[in-house]
């Protein structure tokens, strides 16, 4: 719960300021009185079903005439995910970086060939924690300029930038939240990634480089971040993101999950596809993650008492102990969602149930469904 406290302080500050509550800001952690005062200013929406998997799911030109890269405008939001940043900067997502879950899933599928089940799981988990469940809008990050009513970057923990259940430590190209900026591109870390690409990948980013760099970033966080936390969903996401980058930033005509250095810089730093970029040759999910883990098998845990005090958490699931994801599912619902929304009412309660159902559906019926807010919606 402690990890949500700074968010709650910020949310309360936003509520009590004269600024209108942003339509994409999460209501998690607010009191019923605060929510009641915000509700009249929000346009309540019943979430639509997620889009189906792609029918035509081969490679195609996606940096096309309809989706040119454009520079950021004042107010546009970007965050810790280079995939979503790129989709927004090419107009596959609204260029301002605020979108519905349906738009995020559709854009990830169309623009990159992200596989449907994982696109839905990433999106609904993120939306449940970081999105506004009444308006059905999620911000992929924070304003990239210093204008407007939101606190200036990097202090603004809006949207996906919120550190905790979704955004986490030991990212490849973003710093740990402990240092104050968990979402801007970090040149020092990227330079180190380039060195690893030269050493282990003949200048390319691939599974082997990902395996070595993932381990290196964990070791760095253990040695420098007294609050390093590598438990729960973060453990899984940290490994999966490394292969999503290899599989989806690789041009579909190569079809080898390898990414040249200049293309990697384009995605990670500038939210930009290479000229003539073709999406992956087929839908990709977590292919390659076993290679990354196999390079340096590691267990979830945290620094319990300052730097270099990494202690394994035996209660945190792993790829081996939780192959179907049921422990992750239960942990997410009980420890992340319910504490943020202990007693929701009305539209908020209905939309929580709808989004929780979409999230549960990504576990393929293998887990026992939880109904913290009742069954019907
Ligand atoms: C489907 C919806 C998606 C959501 C909600 C999402 C969300 C996120 C978030 C919150 C992070 C930050 C995690 C962290 O490092 O702390 C992240 C990282 C990342 N995402 Fe996404 N993502 C999505 C789709 C994609 C797609 C389609 C791609 C690739 C085309 C992608 C590639 C990556 C990579 C490579 C990272 C790691 C960045 C780094 O460690 O420097 N994601 N994503």
Boltz pocket constraint, residues with backbone or C-beta under 6 A from the ligand:
constraints:
  - pocket:
      binder: B
      contacts: [[A, 80], [A, 81], [A, 82], [A, 83], [A, 84], [A, 104], [A, 105], [A, 108], [A, 112], [A, 114], [A, 118], [A, 119], [A, 120], [A, 122], [A, 123], [A, 126], [A, 160], [A, 166], [A, 167], [A, 168], [A, 169], [A, 170], [A, 171], [A, 172], [A, 173], [A, 174], [A, 182], [A, 237], [A, 241], [A, 242], [A, 244], [A, 245], [A, 248], [A, 249]]
      max_distance: 6.0
